[in-house]
Amino acid sequence: MGALVRWGSGLRVLTSVATSTELRGRGFARTLVRGTLGVAHWRGIRWVGLGVSHANIPAQRVYENVGFALGANFTNYVEA
């Protein structure tokens, strides 16, 4: 699953991309991301961003494979 969201700023963000554990490694995420980007571009959206955990190396590989480039690293804080 996945979603293309429009933030209040107007930026479009790819979010909630997930593949069930038993189906990982079969190219579903790559197909989903490419399809979502195709729809975005068809709608005239030329820039799509996303956030991914620095620890989620498989997701980073998918995004790089479909043309995303690292824009910035950031740290995430949670209440202890």
C-alpha positions, 0 to 999 in steps of 0.5 A: 500500500502507499499514498500520495499526500498533499501537505498544507504547504502544497508539497506532495509526499509519498507516504505509508508505503508498505509491503507485507512481510511474506511478500517482501523482496518480490518487487512489489514496493518498486512497482507501487512507487513507480506506479504512484509516481506515474500517476503523479506526473500524469496529474502534472505533479513534477516534484514528490518527496518522502521520508524514510528512516535512516535504518530502513536500508531496503526502503532506501534501495527501492527509492534510489532504484526508482530515481529518488536522491537523498536530500537530507538526513534528520533525527527523529525524537520520541518521548522517553 
